[in-house]
Amino acid sequence: MAATRPATGSAEPMNGIVFGVIVAISFCHLLNDMMQSLLPAIYPALKSDLHLSFGQIGLVTLAYQITASILQPLVGLYADKRPTPLALPGGTLFSLAGLTVLSAAHVYWLVLVGASLLGMGSSVFHPESSRVARMAAGQRHGLAQSLFQVGGNAGQALGPLAAALVVVRWGQSSLAFFALLALLSGAVLWNVAAWYRNHGLGRLAASRKIAEGVSLPQGQAARGIAILLALIFSKYVYLASLTSYYTFYLIQRFGLSVQNVQFHLFAFLAAVAAGTILGGPLGDRFGRKYVIWFSILGALPFTLLLPHASLFWTGPITVAIGLILASAFPAIVVFAQELVPGKVGMISGLFFGFSFGMGGIGAAALGWLADRTDIDTVYQVCAFLPAIGLLTALLPDPGKAGRPA
């Protein structure tokens, strides 16, 4: 009988978190973001080999992130109306193609093509896998979102480490080896897609029925979404300054080697992964608004100190920035999903896409600034971005926006 099925079945759609599914998509998130983080990790080599300016480096990031930014909300909106479980394994083919092109790209336009293909892979993976995380969450939405996102953060941290140990040693062509990881991800996601089709859709339908009675007035929800997007802007433009230009900053200011700076970048991205683990569960326990307050404004003292720090303190300060800033995103995404219930795919795509887009625009703008001034100026300007966190005071009451959706 259907009533005897375990909590993963569609007959008990809201009971219990399905850790097996969340671990699977978190692992695929690790593979996906590790493959994609190889792009900024090889920027120093691309700049040297292809004689690129900082502005051109920024445009590569822009090509990658704008592709993902534009497509992600559209993918999410389509999936809200017509769920497509097989989109998850199918999307990995774009990442495979992107790294294959980058491994053989010896002209600038091919680098842009490869970066765009990587962005298309993200545009499919992120909104659909975030939807699966919510399906499998039960009542622990923050925890599920954190576990899902920490896989991506771990992958972003492993990308520079893989670049330091493999790509720096064997060259750009070694990216083709990492492209094979897309096949592994596709195999895992094929099984996730089967759970999505057989059990996840039933859970999602039940959550939509509950959501009908708890939504906020449209004006309050729209105001909350606008504020959350402003917070995403401050967070991801600042993070773009570190993911795209931190290596150049360390080389220029402290004279470190290319291989050495990859380990510093790994430490920063590992701190981002650790912060992501904390943000969701703390939001479940204490309220998402309070986590957002701490995460954005709490980074401000450290961002103000960074441009004036010695090499000894630069590492710990950037680790603190990564740890604090990263705790916001799981709380922001779940908060937004609860502001607009029943639109999980669209909201997930909007926020993942907007974060990618702001990172891309920020990277291009900061590259332009670095070309006309210097890298130090970039961090002096960006130091004030976390002050935008003061807008958190205008978010709707967490007791209203924090109810299950």
N, C-alpha and C positions, 0 to 999 in steps of 0.2 A: 504493500500500500504506500501511497505517496507520503502519508504522515510519518512513516517509519524512516524516511530518508534522513541522512545526516544534515548538519547545518549548512553544508555546501549546496544542498539541493534547492530547487526553486520553490518547494512547498514550505520552506522556512526561510524566506528571503532576507529577513532582518536579524537573524540570530547568529551571532558569532562572527569573528574575523577569520577568514580563510588564509592562513599564513602561507600555505603551499603556493597559492596563486600569486600572492604579493611578493614572496621571495623570488618566484620565477620572473615576474616582470621587473623586479629590482635588479636581478642578475642581468637581464637583457638591457636594462637601462645602463648598467655598468659597461657592458660591451658597446652599446650604441654611443655613449658619451666618451668612452675611451678612444674609439675610432675617430670621433669628430674632434676631440681635443688634440689629436696629433697635428691638426692644421696650425693652430697658434704655436704649438711646441716647435714646429720646424720653420717658423718665421725668420729667425736669424740666418738659417741656411738659404732660404729662398731670397732674402734680401741681398745676401752676398753673391749668390750664384746668378741671379737674374738682375742684379743692380737696381733694386727697387728702392723707392723713397718711402718714408714713413707714411705719407699719404696713400701710396699704392698698397702698402700693407693694410692700412685701414679699409681700403676699398675691397680687399679680399675678404676681410671679416664682414664687411657690409653685404657683399654678395651672398655669403653663407647665411647670415642671420636674417636678412630681409627676405630671402626665399622662404625660410622657415616661418618668419613672422607673418607674411601675407597669407600663406597657405594654411597655417594651423587653425585659425578660427573657422575657415571655410570647411576644413576637414571635420572639425568638431560639430559645426552646425549641420552638416550633411548627416553625420552619424547620429545626431539627436533625432533626426527625422527617419533615417533609414540605417540602423546599425549594420555594420559590415565586419564581422569578426575576422575574416581572412585578410583584411587590410593590414593587420599587425604583422604577420609574416611577410606579406607582399612588400611592405614598405622597406624592409631590410635590403631589398635589391638596389634601391637608390644609394644607400650607404656603400654597398659593395662597389657599385659603378663609380662613385665619387672618389674613393681611395685608389681605385685602379687607375683612373685618369690622373690623379695627383702624382702617383708613383712614376708616371711617364711624362709629366708636364714640364717641358723645358722652354716654354714660352709663356708670357704672362696671361694671355687669353685662355689658355688651357687650365691654368691655376684657377681662374675665375669660374670656368665650367665645372671643374672638380668641386670647388667650394659650393657652388649652387646645387649640385647633385647631393652633397652631404646635407644641405639645408632641406631639400625635398624629403630625404629620409627622416629627418627630425619632424617635419611637418605632419607626417603620418603617425610616427611612433608616439610622440608625446601626448596629444589629446586622447588618442585611443587607449593608451596604457594608463593614463590618469583616470579615465573612465573605469577601466578594469579595477584599479585600486579602490575606487569608491564602491564598486559593486561588491568587492570582497571584504569591505571594511567592517561590516556589521554596524555597530554604534561607535566604533573607534576610528573616526574619519581622519583625525589629525595623525594618529599613529600610523595608519595605513599610508597616508600621503608622505609622511617622513620616511618610512621604510622604502617606499617606491623611489623617492627623490634621492635618498642617500646612495642608492646604486649609481645614479647619474653623477653625483658628486665624487664618489670613489673612482668612477671611470675617468672623470676629468682630471683627477689627481694622478691616476696611473698613466695617462697619456704623455705628460712631460717626462715621467720616469722611463716609459718605454722608448720615448724619443732619445733620451740621454744614453740608454743602454744599447739600443738597436739602431735607430735612424741616424744618430750622429756618427756611429761607427761604420754602418754599411751603406749609408746614403739614402737618398730620396726613393730609390727603387724598392727599398725594403717595406714601403707602405703597402705594397701588393700583398705581403704576408699578412698584415693586419686586416686587409680586406676579407680574408677568409673567415675572420671571426663573425662576419655578417651571416655566413651560412649556419654557424652554430646558433646564433641568435634566432634565425628564421626557424630552425628546428624546434627550439624551446617555445617560441611564440605560436607555432602551429598547434601545440598542445594547449596553450593558454586560450587560443581561439576556440578550441573545442569546448572548454569550460565556459567561456563567454557565451557561446551559442546555446549550450545545454542548461546552464544554471544562472549565469550572470544576467541575462536578459530578464529572467523572472524576478530576481532581486531588484533590478533597476525599475521594473514596472511597479513593484510594491512601494518602493521609496518615492516614486512620483505621486502615488495616491496620498501618502502621508504628507508630502510637500504642499499639496493643495491648500491645506488648512493653516500653514505656518509662515507664508510669505509676507514680506514687509510691503507697505505701499510703494508703488512704482517710483515715486519721486525720491523717497529715502534710499531705495535700492540703487537707483542711478547715481545719486550723490556718493554713496558708499563705494560703488565701482570706480567712479572717477578719482576718488581719494586714494584708493588702493593702487590704481594705475600710476598716480603721481609718486607713490612710495616705491613702486617697481622701477620707475624712471630713475630715482635717486640711487637705488640699490644697484641696478645693472649698469648704469653709466660708470659708477665708481668701480664695480667689479671689472668692467671692460678695460679700465686703466691699468689694472693689475694683470689680467689674463693676456692682454695684447702687448703691454709695454713694460711690465715689471722686469723682464729679462734684460731689455735694453737699459733700463734705469740702473740695474745692478752692474752691468758691464761698463756703462759710461761713468757712473759716480764712484764705484769701488774697484773697477778694473778686474772683475771676476771673469773666469773663462766661460765659454758657451756651455760646456758640460756642467760646470759647477752651478750656474744659475738655474739649470733645469731642476736641480735638487731643491733649491730655494722655492721655485714655483710649485714643486710637488708638496712641500711643507705647507704652503699657503692653501692649496687646493684640498689637501687632507684636512685642514682645519675647517674649510667650508663643508666638507662631508660630515665632520663631527657636529658642527652646528646644526646641520639639517636634521640629524637624528633627534636633537633636543627640541626643536621648534614645535613639531606636531604634537607629541605627547604633553608638553607643557601647556600648549593651547587647549588640549582636551581637558586638562586638570584645572587650570587657573583662568582660562578665558583667552581667546585669540587676540583680543585687542591689547591686552597687557603684554603679551609676547611681542606684538608688533611695535609697541612703544619702546620696549627695551632694545629690540633688534636694530631699529633704524637709528634712534637717538644715541643708543649706547655705544655705537661705533664712532661717534663724533670726536671725542677726545683723542682717540687713536689716529684718526685720519688727519687731525690737525698736527699731531706730533710727527707723523711719518716723514714729511719733507725735511725735517731738522734732525733726524736720528742718525747715529753712527751705524756702521755695518753691524756691530754687536747687537744693537737694539732694533734694527730694521726687521730682522727675522721674527722676533717675538711680537712686534707691533703688527706686522702683516698677518701673523697667525691669529692674533686677537681680533683683528678686523674681519677676517674670514669666518671665524667662529661665531662672532656676534651677528654680522650681517646675514649669514646663511640661515639663522634660526627663523627669519621672517617669512621665507617663501612658503613653507608648508602651511603656516597659519594664514597667510594672505590668500592662498588658493582655496582652502577650505572655507574661510570667511566669505569669499566671493561666491562659492558654490551655494552657500546657505542664504546669501542675499538674493540669488536668482535661482530658486529650486526648480528642478526639472530640466535644466539646461546645462548639465554637467559637461558635455562635450564642447559646447560653444564657449562656456566660461573657461574650461581648462585650456582650450585652444587659444582663446583671447589672451590669457595671462602668460602662458608659455610663449606664444607668438610675440606678444608685446615685449616680454623680457628679452627675447632674441633680437627683436627689432631695435630696442633701445640700446642693447649691447652693440649692435652693428653700427647704428648711427653715432653712438658715443665713441666707438673705436675710430671711425672715419674722422669725426670732428677733432678728437684728441690727437690723431695722427697729423691732421692739418696744423693744429696748434704746435705740436712738437717740431714740425718742419720749420715753422716760422719763429719759434723761440728755442726751447730745449725741453728735455724730458723732465727736468726739475720743475719747470713751470706747470706742467700737466698735473703733477701731484699737489702743487700749491693751490691750483684752481679747484681741483676735485675735492679737496679737503673739506669744503663747506657743504657738499651735497647731502650728507646725512641730516643736516638741519631741516630738510624738507619733512622729516619725520614728525615735526610739530603738527602737521595736518592730521595726524592720528586722532587728535582731540575731537575732530569733527565727524568721526565715524559713528554710525548708529550704535545704540546701546548693545553691548555684547550679550546681554540676557535675551534680546530679541533676535539678534543675528546669529546667535550661537546655537539655536535649536536644530535638531536633526532635520535634514532635508532630503 
